[in-house]
Amino acid sequence: MQTLFQSGSGSHPGKVRETNEDHHRIKLFPTPKGTLHLFAVADGMGGAAAGEQASKLAVETLTEALRVYSEALAQGQAVIPLDRAVERAFNAANRAIYRASLVHEDMAGMGTTLTACTIWDGQMVLGHVGDSRAYRYRKGHLEQLSQDHSWVAEQVSRGLLSKDDIRSYAYRNVITRALGTKSQVTPDIERVETFPGDLFFLATDGLYGLIETVELEDELARGGDLQASVDYFISLANGRGGPDNITGILFRIP
């Protein structure tokens, strides 16, 4: 019998926004080779209703694609590799959001980030678009696995800005890649090495943008309940003004 992953999750609109345009999902799908796990966060944009719909549509489309994939596995059908399945799911989410934005005038221009870890049969696939983040915590060190698709991240990579400049920079929230804003998108898809005991942390910018890496590491080093840690991070971000929606997921490899 497969050991269940320990996890914790939460989302909060913050102290300024009236609505929560973030969505998150933890979902388990049974297969003959064990459970397929999905962990995902999405941060919508485009105005209250539009941003909320974009992030919801991204998460729902990804979830449905993996449900179909797991059912094919259960029925013994030949399937494509998991990383390709995740890539197709991201592209399907992009098309769904883009088409909805064309049909509904009040949703024109909407988009969303999407960062997801899918785990099955001993392998993890990370799919990512936007500036929500995926981290791995191992041996006291928190490593950012995803690459921010943002204007400031591009400037840092070119040596035009330092990481210390990002927090105070006017364009720090401008993202260069999102689901739904164009008819096509190129998601980052990669296989991620895991070891028993590894912790993974998914977060929208409303959470990680207000908490220093060392603060995240200090909390995770305590080895406490993961739900309590997520609740603490959300409380900390709100205590610092909560200017944006706040969402996070923690899970541990058994």
C-alpha positions as CSV (number, residue, x, y, z in Angstrom):
1,M,0.0,0.0,0.0
2,Q,1.4,3.4,-1.0
3,T,2.1,5.8,1.8
4,L,0.1,9.0,1.5
5,F,1.9,12.3,1.1
6,Q,1.8,14.7,4.0
7,S,0.5,18.1,2.8
8,G,-0.9,21.4,3.8
9,S,-2.6,24.1,1.7
10,G,-4.4,27.4,2.0
11,S,-5.5,30.6,0.2
12,H,-6.5,34.0,1.4
13,P,-7.6,37.1,-0.5
14,G,-5.2,39.3,1.6
15,K,-6.0,42.6,3.2
16,V,-6.5,44.8,0.1
17,R,-8.2,42.7,-2.7
18,E,-12.0,42.2,-2.4
19,T,-11.9,38.9,-4.3
20,N,-9.4,36.0,-4.5
21,E,-8.1,35.4,-8.0
22,D,-5.9,32.6,-6.9
23,H,-6.9,28.9,-7.2
24,H,-5.1,25.8,-5.9
25,R,-5.6,22.1,-6.0
26,I,-4.5,18.9,-4.4
27,K,-5.9,15.9,-6.2
28,L,-5.3,12.1,-6.0
29,F,-6.0,9.7,-8.9
30,P,-5.8,5.9,-8.3
31,T,-3.9,3.9,-10.9
32,P,-2.6,0.3,-11.0
33,K,1.0,1.5,-10.3
34,G,-0.1,3.7,-7.3
35,T,-1.6,7.0,-6.8
36,L,-1.1,9.9,-9.2
37,H,-0.7,13.1,-7.2
38,L,-1.4,16.6,-8.4
39,F,-0.4,19.8,-6.6
40,A,-1.1,23.1,-8.3
41,V,-1.4,26.9,-7.7
42,A,-2.6,29.5,-10.2
43,D,-2.8,33.3,-9.9
44,G,-5.3,35.0,-12.2
45,M,-5.1,38.4,-13.8
46,G,-7.4,40.6,-15.8
47,G,-9.8,42.1,-13.2
48,A,-11.7,40.5,-10.4
49,A,-14.1,38.2,-12.3
50,A,-11.9,37.6,-15.3
51,G,-8.8,36.7,-13.2
52,E,-10.7,34.4,-11.0
53,Q,-12.2,32.6,-14.0
54,A,-8.8,32.3,-15.7
55,S,-7.1,30.6,-12.7
56,K,-10.1,28.4,-12.0
57,L,-10.3,27.3,-15.7
58,A,-6.5,26.5,-15.7
59,V,-6.7,24.3,-12.6
60,E,-9.9,22.6,-13.7
61,T,-8.5,21.9,-17.2
62,L,-5.3,20.5,-15.8
63,T,-7.2,18.3,-13.3
64,E,-9.6,16.9,-16.0
65,A,-6.6,16.1,-18.3
66,L,-4.9,14.1,-15.5
67,R,-8.2,12.4,-14.6
68,V,-8.5,11.1,-18.2
69,Y,-4.8,10.1,-18.1
70,S,-5.2,8.2,-14.9
71,E,-8.3,6.4,-16.2
72,A,-6.4,5.4,-19.3
73,L,-3.7,3.9,-17.0
74,A,-6.3,2.1,-15.0
75,Q,-7.7,0.5,-18.2
76,G,-4.3,-0.6,-19.3
77,Q,-4.3,1.7,-22.4
78,A,-1.0,2.8,-24.0
79,V,-0.3,6.3,-22.8
80,I,2.3,9.0,-23.6
81,P,5.0,9.8,-21.0
82,L,3.8,11.8,-18.0
83,D,5.8,14.9,-18.9
84,R,4.2,15.0,-22.3
85,A,0.8,14.6,-20.8
86,V,1.4,17.5,-18.4
87,E,2.6,19.7,-21.4
88,R,-0.6,18.9,-23.3
89,A,-2.7,19.7,-20.3
90,F,-1.0,23.1,-20.0
91,N,-1.6,23.8,-23.7
92,A,-5.2,22.7,-23.3
93,A,-5.7,25.1,-20.4
94,N,-4.2,27.9,-22.4
95,R,-6.6,27.3,-25.3
96,A,-9.6,27.1,-23.0
97,I,-8.8,30.4,-21.3
98,Y,-7.9,32.2,-24.6
99,R,-11.2,31.0,-26.3
100,A,-13.2,32.1,-23.2
101,S,-11.6,35.6,-23.4
102,L,-12.7,35.9,-27.0
103,V,-16.3,34.8,-26.4
104,H,-16.9,36.9,-23.2
105,E,-16.2,40.6,-23.7
106,D,-15.8,41.2,-19.9
107,M,-13.0,38.6,-19.9
108,A,-10.9,40.0,-22.7
109,G,-7.2,39.8,-22.0
110,M,-7.6,37.6,-18.9
111,G,-4.8,35.2,-18.1
112,T,-3.2,33.3,-15.3
113,T,0.0,31.7,-13.9
114,L,0.0,28.0,-13.3
115,T,2.6,26.0,-11.4
116,A,2.0,22.3,-10.8
117,C,3.8,19.2,-9.6
118,T,2.5,15.9,-10.9
119,I,3.9,12.7,-9.2
120,W,3.4,9.1,-10.4
121,D,5.3,5.9,-10.4
122,G,8.4,7.4,-8.7
123,Q,8.7,10.4,-11.0
124,M,7.8,14.1,-10.6
125,V,7.0,16.5,-13.4
126,L,7.0,20.2,-12.8
127,G,4.9,22.3,-15.2
128,H,5.1,26.1,-15.0
129,V,4.0,29.3,-16.7
130,G,4.2,32.8,-15.0
131,D,5.7,33.9,-11.8
132,S,4.1,31.6,-9.2
133,R,6.9,29.5,-7.8
134,A,7.9,25.9,-7.0
135,Y,10.6,25.3,-4.4
136,R,12.3,22.2,-3.0
137,Y,13.5,22.1,0.6
138,R,16.3,19.6,1.3
139,K,18.9,19.5,4.0
140,G,18.1,22.9,5.3
141,H,18.2,24.7,1.9
142,L,15.3,26.1,0.0
143,E,15.9,26.0,-3.8
144,Q,13.7,27.7,-6.3
145,L,12.9,25.2,-9.1
146,S,10.8,27.3,-11.4
147,Q,12.0,30.2,-13.4
148,D,9.9,33.4,-13.1
149,H,8.5,34.5,-16.4
150,S,8.6,38.1,-15.5
151,W,10.2,41.3,-16.7
152,V,12.4,41.8,-13.7
153,A,13.6,38.1,-13.8
154,E,14.7,38.7,-17.3
155,Q,16.6,41.8,-16.3
156,V,18.3,40.0,-13.5
157,S,19.4,37.2,-15.8
158,R,20.9,39.8,-18.1
159,G,22.8,41.4,-15.3
160,L,20.8,44.7,-15.6
161,L,19.2,44.4,-12.1
162,S,20.3,42.7,-8.9
163,K,18.0,40.4,-6.9
164,D,18.1,43.0,-4.1
165,D,16.5,45.6,-6.5
166,I,13.4,43.4,-7.3
167,R,11.3,44.1,-4.3
168,S,11.3,47.9,-4.8
169,Y,11.1,47.9,-8.6
170,A,8.0,49.4,-10.2
171,Y,7.6,46.6,-12.8
172,R,8.2,43.7,-10.5
173,N,4.7,42.3,-11.1
174,V,4.8,42.5,-14.9
175,I,4.9,38.9,-16.2
176,T,6.1,38.0,-19.7
177,R,4.4,34.6,-20.1
178,A,0.9,33.5,-18.9
179,L,-1.8,31.1,-19.8
180,G,-4.6,32.5,-21.9
181,T,-3.2,35.8,-23.1
182,K,-2.2,34.4,-26.5
183,S,-3.4,31.6,-28.7
184,Q,-0.2,29.6,-27.9
185,V,2.2,29.4,-25.0
186,T,5.3,27.5,-24.2
187,P,5.2,26.0,-20.7
188,D,8.3,25.0,-18.8
189,I,8.1,21.2,-18.4
190,E,10.8,19.3,-16.5
191,R,11.4,16.1,-14.6
192,V,12.4,16.8,-11.0
193,E,14.6,14.5,-8.8
194,T,13.0,13.6,-5.5
195,F,14.3,11.8,-2.4
196,P,12.3,10.6,0.6
197,G,11.8,13.5,3.0
198,D,12.1,16.2,0.4
199,L,9.6,19.1,1.0
200,F,8.1,20.9,-2.0
201,F,6.5,24.4,-1.7
202,L,4.2,26.0,-4.3
203,A,3.3,29.6,-3.8
204,T,1.8,32.6,-5.6
205,D,3.7,35.9,-5.5
206,G,1.3,37.3,-2.8
207,L,3.0,34.8,-0.4
208,Y,6.7,34.5,-1.4
209,G,6.9,38.2,-2.2
210,L,6.4,39.2,1.4
211,I,8.5,36.5,3.1
212,E,12.3,36.2,3.0
213,T,13.8,32.9,2.0
214,V,15.5,32.5,5.4
215,E,12.2,32.9,7.1
216,L,10.7,30.1,5.0
217,E,13.7,27.9,5.7
218,D,13.6,28.6,9.5
219,E,9.9,27.5,9.6
220,L,10.5,24.4,7.5
221,A,13.5,23.4,9.5
222,R,11.3,23.0,12.6
223,G,9.7,20.0,10.9
224,G,6.3,20.7,12.2
225,D,2.8,20.1,10.8
226,L,2.7,21.2,7.2
227,Q,-0.8,22.7,7.5
228,A,0.4,24.8,10.4
229,S,3.3,26.0,8.4
230,V,1.1,27.1,5.5
231,D,-1.2,28.9,7.9
232,Y,1.8,30.6,9.5
233,F,3.0,31.8,6.1
234,I,-0.4,33.2,5.1
235,S,-0.7,35.0,8.5
236,L,2.8,36.4,8.1
237,A,2.0,37.8,4.6
238,N,-1.2,39.3,5.9
239,G,0.6,40.8,8.8
240,R,2.8,42.6,6.4
241,G,-0.1,44.3,4.6
242,G,-1.4,41.4,2.4
243,P,-1.5,43.6,-0.7
244,D,-2.2,40.6,-3.0
245,N,-4.0,37.2,-2.8
246,I,-2.0,34.7,-0.9
247,T,-1.8,31.0,-1.7
248,G,0.6,28.1,-0.8
249,I,0.9,24.4,-0.8
250,L,3.4,22.3,1.1
251,F,3.9,18.5,0.6
252,R,6.5,16.0,1.6
253,I,7.8,13.0,-0.3
254,P,7.1,9.9,1.8
